[in-house]
Amino acid sequence: MISVVEHFPVLVIAISMLSAFTILIAGWRNKKSCAFISIATILVQFIMSIFILHHVLTKGTIYYWLGGWKPPWGIEYVVDALNAYVLVILLFLSLICVVYSKRSIEHELPHKIAPFYTVYQLLVTGLCGVVVTGDIFNLYVFVEIMSLSAYALIASRGKIALKASFTYLVLGSIGACFFLLGIGFLYSVTGSLNMHDLSLLLPPLYGNKVVQAAFVFFLVGLSIKMALFPLHTWLPDAHSFAPSEISAMLSGIIIEVSTYALIRVCFSVFTLDFIKLLPIFDFLCWIAAFGIIIGSILAIAQYNLKRMLAYSSVSQMGYIMLAVGLSVSTHSALWGGLTPALMHILNHALMKGCLFLVAGAFIYKAELWNITDFQGLGRKMPYTCAAFTLAAISMIGVPPSVGFVSKVYIILACLESGKFIFVAVMLLSTLLNLVYFWRVIEMMYMKRGEGKEEGHSSSSKNEIPLSMLIPVLTLASLCIIVGILWLANPADIPLSMLDKVNELFGLGRWAIP
């Protein structure tokens, strides 16, 4: 008998989509209700995702056939350890951002409240759909729902944000075309769109040039979506000029969900046997290494805080993709397979989500964009600046923060695979992180000045509203608490959750020699 939880994968999407229409209609009568409807919806979705994760870890993978049509003819939603884990992360950060956004959007976009929350809910719908679907064309559809919503949300600030959104639209459309071509190529040789069915049909065709071309199309298309260097050119403007809660979503979730899509296509559709036939993951490691260093150097050159954080995201995507690239060649029970990459997806969501929300707090209080204007801010906004400091030291990798744990796991994976050059890259990146984050901390706490805020002395406190401050402090606290949890019992935490992903794909402890 099917349990109630096994219906949750489709309900997570359906409830979100219905909520978007509800917000649009309610916004005509009372625009203040829009935020509360969105918060309630995402809270329900988040609770459902926790039940889904518990069910997957205790009872196994969930298979849901839409309309009762058996795959491969019908669309199938499949939730295993990988996407249950990602689903919880994306809905948690979505909830944090929507709570934060209530006062922020009322201040920044007072005449666009209903459209903003309508599109925001569609963004969450697209993200959830990307994560739970087991059909590769359905994956493309949800990627486009996610992307179109993101374009609109970035453009909502108007002025220069319109240019940033248009650049993202053009490059995102190119990435979508590559992705769709890859789907077409696979369908032409297999006649199927179901991911599991494709994984069974493709092995005899691994040498087929059409299949290999399809893999390249997927790789390039999704690399654009996740802003992997050197295909990251849309990211700096989009992150800099979007509303800050959307910047947090872009950096903390949207590019990570695109990374999830790449992992899913590589390991669930093409499988480990195909990946080992080509040196593509070794190439990915080198591309990621260049992205880590160049992203950090470009971050140092920025004086706009959000732009600095945007280039930092380019570097952090390098960390994740380096870990993905190393996954095939590492077999340790603890740091093998996809464990470091999946850990950093969570850790980066916490760190960068907090940093972008703090940047939005500075803009909300006094229109402070540039780092040079942050003089004395540590005394005016002590809690917000403390949150920034905690997230910043996590990015640098100070123990026991989440950033420290990620870097240690990735370094251990580099050592086990014998690629010592990447250890040097990680250490150099840590020093560069220290340079560009320390100058912000120094300006906030060690420089005195009035900044741009009129009518307040440098010592008067002027914090952001509680509805904005609590989400910021929650993420900042989790940057330390989650790091301690990872370190407190390193044998059980990965093996209970992340190593189930490695088992699923034949990686890590269960890797085939």
KARASUL-V965069 format. One record per residue. RES is the residue in one small letter. PHI is phi as a letter, one per 20 degrees, with the letter a starting at -180 (999 if undefined). BURIAL is + if it has 9 or more other ideal C-beta (glycine too) atoms within 8 Angstrom, else -. Layout:
# KARASUL-V965069
res	phi	burial
RES	PHI	BURIAL
RES	PHI	BURIAL
This chain:
# KARASUL-V965069
res	phi	burial
m	999	-
i	f	-
s	f	-
v	f	-
v	f	+
e	f	+
h	e	+
f	f	+
p	g	+
v	f	+
l	f	+
v	g	+
i	e	+
a	f	-
i	f	+
s	f	+
m	f	+
l	f	-
s	f	+
a	f	+
f	f	+
t	f	+
i	f	+
l	f	+
i	f	-
a	f	+
g	f	+
w	f	-
r	e	-
n	b	-
k	f	-
k	f	-
s	f	+
c	f	+
a	f	+
f	f	-
i	f	+
s	f	+
i	f	+
a	f	-
t	f	+
i	f	+
l	f	+
v	f	+
q	f	+
f	f	+
i	f	-
m	g	+
s	f	+
i	f	+
f	f	+
i	f	+
l	f	+
h	f	+
h	f	+
v	f	+
l	f	+
t	d	-
k	d	-
g	o	-
t	f	-
i	e	+
y	d	-
y	c	+
w	e	+
l	f	+
g	m	-
g	m	-
w	f	+
k	f	-
p	f	+
p	e	-
w	f	-
g	d	+
i	e	+
e	c	+
y	e	+
v	c	+
v	c	+
d	d	+
a	f	+
l	f	+
n	f	+
a	f	+
y	f	+
v	f	+
l	f	+
v	f	+
i	f	+
l	f	+
l	f	+
f	f	+
l	f	+
s	f	+
l	f	+
i	g	+
c	f	+
v	f	+
v	f	+
y	f	+
s	f	+
k	g	+
r	f	+
s	f	+
i	f	+
e	g	-
h	e	-
e	e	+
l	c	+
p	f	-
h	e	-
k	c	+
i	f	+
a	f	+
p	f	+
f	g	+
y	f	+
t	f	+
v	f	+
y	f	+
q	f	+
l	f	+
l	f	+
v	f	+
t	g	+
g	f	+
l	f	+
c	f	+
g	f	+
v	g	+
v	f	+
v	e	+
t	f	+
g	d	+
d	d	+
i	f	+
f	f	+
n	f	+
l	g	+
y	f	+
v	f	+
f	f	+
v	g	+
e	f	+
i	f	+
m	g	+
s	f	+
l	f	+
s	f	+
a	f	+
y	g	+
a	f	+
l	f	+
i	f	+
a	f	+
s	f	+
r	f	+
g	m	-
k	l	-
i	f	-
a	f	+
l	f	+
k	f	-
a	f	+
s	f	+
f	f	+
t	g	+
y	f	+
l	f	+
v	f	+
l	f	+
g	f	+
s	f	-
i	f	+
g	f	+
a	f	+
c	f	+
f	f	+
f	f	+
l	f	+
l	f	+
g	f	+
i	f	+
g	f	-
f	f	+
l	f	+
y	f	+
s	f	-
v	d	+
t	d	+
g	m	-
s	c	+
l	c	+
n	f	+
m	f	+
h	f	+
d	f	+
l	f	+
s	f	+
l	e	-
l	e	+
l	f	+
p	g	+
p	f	-
l	d	+
y	g	+
g	e	-
n	f	-
k	f	-
v	f	+
v	f	+
q	f	+
a	f	+
a	f	+
f	f	+
v	f	+
f	f	+
f	f	+
l	f	+
v	f	+
g	f	+
l	f	+
s	f	+
i	f	+
k	f	+
m	e	+
a	l	+
l	f	+
f	g	+
p	e	-
l	e	+
h	e	+
t	f	-
w	f	+
l	f	+
p	g	+
d	f	+
a	f	+
h	f	+
s	f	+
f	d	+
a	f	+
p	g	+
s	f	+
e	f	+
i	f	+
s	g	+
a	f	+
m	f	+
l	g	+
s	f	+
g	e	+
i	c	+
i	f	+
i	f	+
e	f	+
v	f	+
s	f	+
t	f	+
y	g	+
a	f	+
l	f	+
i	f	+
r	f	+
v	f	+
c	f	+
f	e	+
s	e	+
v	e	+
f	e	+
t	m	+
l	f	+
d	f	-
f	f	+
i	f	+
k	f	-
l	f	-
l	d	-
p	e	-
i	f	+
f	f	+
d	f	-
f	f	-
l	f	+
c	f	+
w	f	-
i	f	+
a	f	+
a	f	+
f	f	+
g	f	+
i	g	+
i	f	+
i	f	+
g	g	+
s	f	+
i	f	+
l	f	+
a	f	+
i	f	+
a	f	-
q	e	+
y	d	-
n	e	+
l	g	+
k	f	+
r	f	+
m	f	+
l	f	+
a	f	+
y	f	+
s	f	+
s	f	+
v	g	+
s	f	+
q	f	+
m	f	+
g	f	+
y	g	+
i	f	+
m	f	+
l	f	+
a	f	+
v	f	+
g	f	+
l	e	+
s	f	+
v	f	+
s	d	+
t	d	+
h	c	+
s	f	+
a	f	-
l	e	+
w	d	+
g	e	+
g	l	+
l	e	+
t	g	+
p	f	+
a	f	+
l	f	+
m	f	+
h	f	+
i	f	+
l	f	+
n	f	+
h	f	+
a	g	+
l	f	+
m	f	+
k	f	+
g	g	+
c	f	+
l	f	+
f	f	+
l	f	+
v	f	+
a	g	+
g	f	+
a	f	+
f	f	+
i	f	+
y	f	+
k	f	+
a	b	-
e	l	-
l	e	+
w	d	+
n	e	+
i	f	+
t	f	-
d	e	+
f	e	+
q	f	+
g	m	+
l	f	+
g	f	+
r	e	+
k	f	+
m	c	+
p	f	+
y	f	+
t	f	+
c	f	+
a	f	+
a	f	+
f	g	+
t	f	+
l	f	+
a	f	+
a	f	+
i	f	+
s	f	+
m	f	+
i	f	+
g	o	+
v	f	-
p	f	-
p	e	-
s	f	+
v	f	+
g	f	+
f	f	+
v	f	+
s	g	+
k	f	+
v	f	-
y	f	+
i	f	+
i	f	+
l	f	+
a	f	+
c	f	+
l	f	+
e	f	+
s	e	+
g	m	-
k	d	+
f	f	-
i	f	-
f	f	+
v	f	+
a	f	-
v	f	+
m	f	+
l	f	-
l	f	+
s	f	+
t	f	+
l	f	-
l	f	+
n	g	+
l	f	+
v	f	+
y	e	+
f	e	+
w	f	-
r	f	+
v	f	+
i	f	+
e	f	+
m	f	+
m	f	+
y	d	-
m	d	-
k	d	+
r	d	-
g	r	-
e	e	+
g	m	+
k	d	-
e	e	+
e	e	-
g	n	-
h	c	+
s	f	-
s	f	+
s	d	-
s	f	-
k	e	-
n	b	-
e	f	-
i	f	+
p	g	-
l	g	-
s	f	+
m	e	+
l	f	+
i	f	+
p	g	+
v	f	+
l	f	+
t	f	+
l	f	+
a	f	+
s	f	+
l	f	+
c	g	+
i	e	+
i	f	-
v	f	+
g	f	+
i	f	+
l	f	+
w	f	+
l	f	+
a	f	-
n	b	-
p	f	+
a	e	-
d	e	-
i	f	+
p	f	+
l	f	+
s	e	-
m	c	+
l	f	+
d	f	+
k	f	+
v	f	+
n	f	+
e	f	+
l	f	+
f	d	+
g	m	+
l	d	+
g	m	+
r	g	+
w	e	-
a	f	+
i	e	-
p	g	-
